[in-house]
Amino acid sequence: MHLLTANKQFILFDTTYKGETTSEFYKQQIGDKETVIKVGYLKNGRLITLDITNPNTPGHNAEQIEYFYENDFDETKSYGSVGLTFSDTNKNAITKVLKSGLQGTEKKYFKDNKLEFSKVFKPTGNNNELLGQTHYFTNKSFWLRLLKKLTKAKQEYKVEEIDLDKVFTGLK
C-alpha cells in the first residue's frame, strides 16, 4: 500500500497468503515502532482488513477483527459483498482513517502483574462522545465477575492508561 510507505513512516516487512487472501504487514518507523498495520485484500483486489495493532494496546487490538463490506462507507446502502472496492468514496474513507490515526484511550487493569481486563474509550458520532468497551483477558467466567460485583468485593488493580494517539498519530 503506497500510502503507508510513501514518506517512509512504515515499511513492508512481511506478506502472507492464505486461500484467496493476501496480507501485508507494515511496521511503523516514525513514532511508536511497535505499531503494525495489517492490510488484507482478496485476489479480486477488494480490501477486507485494515488492522492497526500494538502489543501495548490489547483492548484496542481485540477490536480489530472485523472485515470490510462493500458498502461500509456508503450510508445509503446495506453491507453488500465482502471487501471494499476502490471507489473514490472508499479510498477517501480509508485515507481519512490512516491520516487521522487512533483516537481515545485504553486503560489496562492488572492484578498481581497479570492483565485482567482493559477498557477502551473512543470518540464517536458528531459530538465525539466517548464510547467505552471492556475486554477481558482472564478465564474468569461472566458469573464469577458478576458475583464479585454483587458482593462488592473490592478489587485492587494497578491501572495503566495509554493515549491511543501516541501509538499511531496518523500518516504524516
BELLIN-V923989 format. One line per field, one symbol per residue. phi: phi as a letter, one per 20 degrees, with the letter a starting at -180 (. if undefined). Layout:
phi: ???
//
This chain:
phi: .ggfdgdmfccfdacccbledddddddfddnffefcddddbegfnffdbbddcbfecfffgfeededfdgdgddfecehnffneeefggfffffffgffemecoccddddclmdfebbcddcfbmfelffddcdcecdeffgffffgfffelffdddedcdcfffefbeofe
//
